[in-house]
């Protein structure tokens, strides 16, 4: 509870405190809030502040301000926001002299009006840092306006440092350099730091791959075409809502993976998917958005040739004739070729493997339809041309060698070995529905 904000108000100043909280709703949303019983009830009943998660202490008449002093001295409070009546009788609760003494002993800021409360929030932001890797060429929005909006939401509560990605620099390499600097800090400081990836799936996956296994939490602000990682974890694609998700502070621990020596966050495809992604150029995505993948998929379906694949899982070898092999760690329902089980589970310590082996284009269309149905009803596909497996470690060899796509990036490798990294990523994401 070291980041807890305490809210106090004299009866004549409660409305002023509510007005301030209404204006600063985003800034205080990520802090645990404590208030005396009567103030907590007033905040919960007012539509402007009803959404704030306020925990109640005793009423002022029962010593609620004394409880605040005790929590201050126990080191549980980050700041006290106390809108007090300057004309109140000396010693009337909340007792200003008690609060001043307790805040002085605990070295905790005490804000007595809207101006000093805002300064206190800005000061607290310097204790929580975020490094924002921002891809200015992602998406179809105006980059400068989007970045200004993101900073306006995050900066009241976080100290934001922006690192721009560029066409000649791998954002994963940028992030790894940043991680090395952060991990060189004194013990305890890294716990107040987060890394935020803002861009398309390529940027998000590269940053996630660099953060995996470090313990540094990852925020995601989607600005791409497909935004598959965000969709899979129910992270909003709206910029404001995505920022609010980060400030809310809820996290989801998910798996990561490696393909040979390359980090993998989403999925890899051999055969059909690699060809489809290769055809979906940046120019095509800029013109058509998500429909670019539909057009590219139709073109690839017409030209895809089958290949032999040798699949080794835990020492067991299976040989198949395939048109597409997809290995997924995290994927939304829209990643149809990953839906052999109807749903990709991001936190089970396993990779979902879907092998499609149709002999004709018609069979290929039927297999795709089966996978699409599987995704809709979230149940395993039942089709003779689909083989579905779950494994923590898998090696694939193809004949002839096939193109490989990992998280949207084209590579050449044969054989390829995939390894799941259980619980390697901590991601800010909404709470699951009840």
C-alpha positions in Angstrom: 0.0 0.0 0.0 3.0 2.3 -0.3 1.3 4.2 -3.2 -1.9 4.8 -1.3 -3.5 8.3 -1.4 -5.4 9.4 1.6 -8.4 11.7 1.0 -9.8 13.9 3.8 -12.2 16.8 3.8 -14.0 19.1 6.3 -17.7 19.0 5.8 -17.7 22.4 4.1 -14.9 21.4 1.7 -16.2 18.0 0.5 -17.7 19.5 -2.7 -14.4 21.2 -3.6 -12.6 17.9 -3.1 -15.1 16.1 -5.4 -14.7 18.8 -8.1 -10.9 18.3 -7.9 -11.2 14.5 -8.1 -13.5 14.8 -11.1 -10.9 16.8 -12.9 -8.1 14.5 -11.9 -9.9 11.1 -12.3 -7.3 9.6 -14.7 -4.4 10.8 -12.6 -5.7 9.2 -9.4 -7.2 6.1 -11.0 -4.1 3.9 -10.5 -3.7 4.7 -6.8 -5.3 2.9 -3.9 -7.5 5.4 -2.2 -8.4 5.7 1.5 -11.0 8.0 3.0 -12.9 8.4 6.3 -16.3 6.6 6.3 -18.5 9.7 5.7 -16.3 10.9 2.9 -16.1 7.5 1.3 -19.9 7.2 1.3 -20.2 10.7 -0.3 -17.7 9.8 -3.0 -19.5 6.6 -3.8 -22.9 8.3 -4.1 -21.7 11.1 -6.4 -21.7 10.0 -10.1 -18.5 12.0 -10.8 -16.5 9.9 -8.3 -18.5 6.7 -8.0 -16.0 4.8 -10.2 -13.1 5.4 -7.9 -12.1 2.4 -5.8 -12.2 4.0 -2.3 -11.6 2.0 0.9 -13.2 3.4 4.0 -11.6 4.1 7.4 -13.6 4.9 10.5 -15.7 8.1 10.6 -14.0 11.3 11.8 -16.0 11.2 15.0 -14.6 7.7 15.7 -11.0 8.7 15.1 -10.6 8.3 11.3 -8.0 11.0 11.2 -6.1 9.2 13.9 -6.1 6.1 11.8 -4.7 8.1 9.0 -1.8 9.3 11.2 -1.1 5.6 12.2 -0.9 4.5 8.6 1.4 7.5 7.8 3.8 6.4 10.6 3.6 2.8 9.3 4.9 3.9 5.9 1.7 2.9 4.0 0.8 6.3 2.5 2.3 8.1 -0.5 0.4 11.5 0.0 -2.4 13.0 2.0 -5.0 15.2 0.1 -6.8 17.1 2.8 -9.3 19.8 1.9 -9.7 21.5 5.3 -11.8 24.4 6.4 -9.4 27.2 7.4 -12.0 28.7 9.8 -12.6 25.4 11.7 -12.0 25.4 15.4 -8.6 24.2 16.6 -8.6 20.4 17.1 -11.8 19.9 15.1 -11.6 16.7 13.0 -9.9 16.2 10.7 -7.2 17.6 13.0 -4.7 19.7 10.9 -2.1 19.7 13.6 -2.2 15.9 13.9 -1.9 15.6 10.1 1.0 18.1 9.8 2.9 16.3 12.6 2.3 12.8 11.2 3.2 13.9 7.6 6.4 15.6 8.9 7.5 12.5 10.8 6.8 10.2 7.9 8.2 12.6 5.2 4.9 12.4 3.2 3.5 15.3 1.2 0.4 17.0 2.6 -1.8 18.9 0.1 -4.4 21.3 1.5 -6.0 22.6 -1.7 -6.4 21.9 -5.4 -3.1 23.6 -6.4 -0.9 21.8 -3.9 -2.8 18.5 -4.6 -1.9 18.7 -8.3 1.7 19.4 -7.4 1.7 16.4 -5.1 0.5 14.2 -7.9 3.2 15.4 -10.2 5.8 14.7 -7.6 4.5 11.2 -7.2 4.8 10.7 -10.9 8.5 11.0 -10.6 8.5 7.9 -8.5 6.9 5.8 -11.2 8.7 5.9 -14.6 7.6 4.7 -18.0 9.7 4.4 -21.1 7.5 4.7 -24.2 8.9 3.1 -27.4 6.8 4.9 -30.0 6.6 3.9 -33.7 5.7 7.1 -35.6 5.0 5.3 -38.9 2.5 2.7 -37.5 -1.2 2.9 -38.1 -3.1 5.5 -40.0 -3.4 8.2 -37.4 -1.4 11.4 -37.1 1.7 10.5 -35.1 2.3 13.8 -33.4 -1.3 14.2 -32.3 -1.4 10.6 -31.0 1.8 11.0 -29.0 0.6 14.3 -27.5 -2.7 12.6 -26.5 -0.9 9.6 -24.9 1.4 11.9 -22.9 -1.5 14.0 -21.7 -3.1 11.0 -20.2 -0.1 9.2 -18.8 2.1 12.1 -17.5 0.0 13.3 -14.6 0.7 9.9 -12.9 3.9 8.7 -14.7 7.2 10.2 -15.6 7.2 9.4 -19.3 10.4 9.1 -21.4 9.7 8.8 -25.1 12.0 6.7 -27.4 11.1 6.9 -31.1 11.7 3.9 -33.2 13.1 4.3 -36.7 13.2 2.4 -40.0 16.9 1.6 -39.6 16.7 0.4 -36.0 15.2 -2.7 -34.5 12.9 -1.7 -31.7 13.9 -5.0 -30.0 17.5 -3.9 -29.9 16.5 -0.5 -28.6 14.5 -2.1 -25.9 17.3 -4.5 -24.9 19.7 -1.6 -24.5 17.1 0.1 -22.3 16.6 -3.0 -20.2 20.4 -3.3 -19.6 20.4 0.3 -18.3 17.4 -0.3 -16.1 18.8 -3.5 -14.7 22.1 -1.8 -13.8 20.2 0.5 -11.4 20.4 -0.1 -7.6 18.2 -2.9 -6.3 14.6 -1.8 -5.8 14.5 0.9 -8.4 13.5 -1.3 -11.3 10.2 -2.2 -9.5 8.9 1.4 -10.2 9.6 1.2 -13.9 7.5 0.0 -16.8 8.1 -0.2 -20.5 5.3 0.8 -22.9 5.2 -0.3 -26.6 3.2 1.9 -28.9 2.8 0.7 -32.5 1.8 -2.3 -34.6 2.3 -5.9 -33.8 5.9 -5.8 -35.1 6.8 -3.1 -32.6 4.9 -4.7 -29.7 6.3 -8.1 -30.4 9.9 -6.8 -30.6 9.6 -4.9 -27.4 7.8 -7.8 -25.6 10.6 -10.1 -26.7 13.2 -7.8 -25.2 11.2 -7.5 -21.9 10.4 -11.2 -21.5 12.0 -12.7 -18.5 13.2 -9.4 -17.0 10.3 -8.9 -14.6 9.7 -5.4 -16.0 5.9 -4.9 -16.7 4.9 -4.2 -20.3 2.2 -1.7 -21.3 0.7 -1.9 -24.8 -0.8 1.0 -26.8 -1.9 -0.4 -30.2 -1.5 1.8 -33.3 -1.2 -0.9 -36.0 -3.3 -2.7 -38.6 -4.2 -6.0 -36.9 -3.2 -5.3 -33.3 -3.3 -9.1 -32.7 -1.5 -9.0 -29.3 -3.8 -6.4 -27.9 -6.9 -8.2 -29.2 -5.8 -11.5 -27.7 -5.5 -10.0 -24.2 -8.6 -7.7 -24.5 -6.4 -4.6 -24.4 -8.4 -1.7 -26.0 -7.3 -0.5 -29.4 -8.6 3.0 -28.6 -5.7 5.2 -27.5 -7.4 6.7 -24.4 -8.7 3.4 -23.2 -5.4 1.7 -23.7 -3.7 4.4 -21.6 -6.3 4.1 -18.9 -5.7 0.3 -18.9 -2.0 1.0 -18.0 -2.9 3.5 -15.3 -5.4 1.1 -13.8 -2.5 -1.2 -13.0 -4.0 -4.6 -13.5 -1.6 -7.2 -15.0 -1.8 -10.5 -16.7 1.2 -12.9 -16.6 1.5 -14.7 -20.0 4.0 -16.9 -21.8 6.6 -15.9 -24.3 8.5 -18.2 -26.7 11.6 -18.4 -28.8 12.0 -19.7 -32.3 15.7 -20.8 -32.7 17.3 -17.7 -31.2 14.5 -15.2 -32.2 12.0 -14.0 -29.6 8.4 -14.9 -30.4 5.4 -13.3 -28.7 2.5 -14.0 -31.1 2.9 -16.8 -33.6 5.0 -18.2 -36.4 3.8 -19.6 -39.7 5.4 -21.9 -42.2 4.1 -22.1 -45.7 0.7 -20.5 -46.3 0.8 -17.9 -43.5 4.4 -16.8 -44.4 3.4 -16.3 -48.0 0.3 -14.3 -47.0 2.2 -12.0 -44.7 4.8 -11.5 -47.4 2.1 -10.4 -49.8 0.5 -8.0 -47.3 2.9 -5.1 -47.9 2.9 -1.9 -45.9 1.5 0.0 -48.8 -1.4 -2.5 -49.1 -2.1 -2.3 -45.3 -2.1 1.5 -45.5 -4.7 1.4 -48.3 -6.9 -1.5 -47.1 -6.2 -1.9 -43.3 -7.1 -5.4 -42.1 -8.6 -6.3 -45.5 -5.0 -6.4 -46.8 -4.6 -9.8 -45.1 -7.8 -11.1 -46.7 -6.6 -10.1 -50.2 -3.1 -11.5 -49.6 -4.6 -14.7 -48.2 -6.7 -15.2 -51.3 -3.7 -14.6 -53.5 -1.6 -17.1 -51.5 -4.3 -19.7 -51.5 -4.1 -19.8 -55.3 -0.3 -20.3 -55.4 0.5 -22.3 -52.2 2.2 -25.6 -52.9 2.2 -28.5 -50.4 5.5 -29.6 -48.7 6.8 -32.4 -46.6 7.3 -31.6 -42.9 9.0 -33.6 -40.2 7.6 -32.6 -36.7 9.5 -33.6 -33.6 7.8 -33.2 -30.2 9.4 -34.6 -27.0 11.4 -37.2 -29.1 8.3 -38.3 -31.1 8.6 -37.7 -34.8 5.6 -37.2 -37.1 5.9 -36.8 -40.9 3.1 -35.0 -42.8 2.3 -33.5 -46.1 1.3 -29.9 -45.3 0.3 -26.6 -46.8 0.6 -24.6 -43.6 2.0 -25.0 -40.1 1.2 -22.5 -37.4 2.8 -22.4 -34.0 1.0 -19.9 -31.6 1.9 -18.5 -28.2 -0.6 -15.6 -28.1 -3.2 -15.1 -30.9 -6.7 -13.7 -31.2 -9.6 -15.4 -32.9 -8.9 -13.4 -36.1 -5.6 -15.4 -36.5 -7.6 -18.1 -38.1 -4.7 -20.5 -38.9 -3.9 -20.7 -35.2 -7.4 -21.9 -34.1 -7.0 -25.6 -34.3 -8.1 -25.9 -30.6 -10.7 -23.0 -31.0 -8.7 -20.8 -28.7 -5.0 -20.0 -28.0 -4.4 -20.0 -24.3 -1.7 -17.4 -23.5 -0.8 -18.6 -20.0 -0.8 -22.4 -20.1 3.0 -23.0 -20.6 2.3 -24.6 -24.0 2.4 -23.7 -27.7 -0.6 -24.5 -29.9 0.4 -26.2 -33.2 -2.0 -26.4 -36.1 -1.0 -28.3 -39.2 -3.2 -28.0 -42.3 -2.6 -30.7 -45.0 -5.3 -30.3 -47.7 -4.6 -31.9 -51.1 -6.7 -29.4 -53.2 -7.7 -25.8 -53.0 -11.3 -26.8 -52.2 -10.1 -28.9 -49.3 -8.0 -25.9 -48.2 -11.0 -23.7 -48.2 -12.9 -26.3 -46.2 -10.1 -26.5 -43.7 -10.1 -22.7 -43.3 -13.8 -22.7 -42.8 -13.4 -25.3 -40.1 -10.8 -23.2 -38.3 -13.0 -20.1 -38.6 -15.9 -22.1 -37.0 -13.6 -23.3 -34.3 -12.6 -19.8 -33.4 -16.2 -18.6 -33.3 -17.5 -21.4 -31.1 -14.1 -21.8 -29.2 -14.0 -25.6 -29.6 -11.4 -27.8 -31.3 -11.6 -28.2 -35.0 -12.9 -31.5 -36.3 -11.6 -31.8 -39.9 -9.6 -34.7 -41.5 -7.0 -32.2 -43.0 -6.2 -30.6 -39.7 -3.7 -31.9 -37.0 -3.7 -30.0 -33.7 -1.1 -30.4 -31.0 0.0 -28.7 -27.8 3.7 -28.8 -26.8 6.3 -26.8 -24.8 9.1 -27.7 -27.3 8.8 -28.5 -31.0 11.2 -28.8 -34.0 10.0 -28.6 -37.6 12.0 -29.5 -40.7 10.5 -29.0 -44.2 11.3 -30.3 -47.7 11.6 -28.2 -49.7 12.6 -25.4 -47.3 9.7 -23.0 -46.7 9.5 -19.4 -45.8 9.0 -18.6 -42.2 7.2 -15.7 -40.6 7.6 -14.9 -36.9 5.4 -12.1 -35.4 5.0 -10.6 -38.9 8.7 -10.6 -39.8 9.9 -12.8 -42.6 12.9 -15.1 -41.9 14.7 -18.0 -43.4 15.5 -21.0 -41.2 15.2 -24.8 -41.6 14.9 -26.6 -39.3 13.1 -24.4 -36.7 12.8 -25.1 -33.0 10.2 -23.5 -30.8 10.4 -23.3 -27.1 7.7 -21.9 -24.7 8.9 -19.6 -21.9 6.1 -20.0 -19.3 5.0 -16.8 -17.4 7.8 -14.7 -19.0 5.7 -11.6 -19.6 3.8 -9.4 -17.2 1.4 -7.2 -19.3 -1.0 -4.5 -18.2 -4.4 -5.7 -19.3 -8.1 -5.3 -18.2 -9.5 -7.6 -15.6 -11.3 -10.6 -17.1 -15.1 -10.4 -17.2 -16.8 -12.1 -14.2 
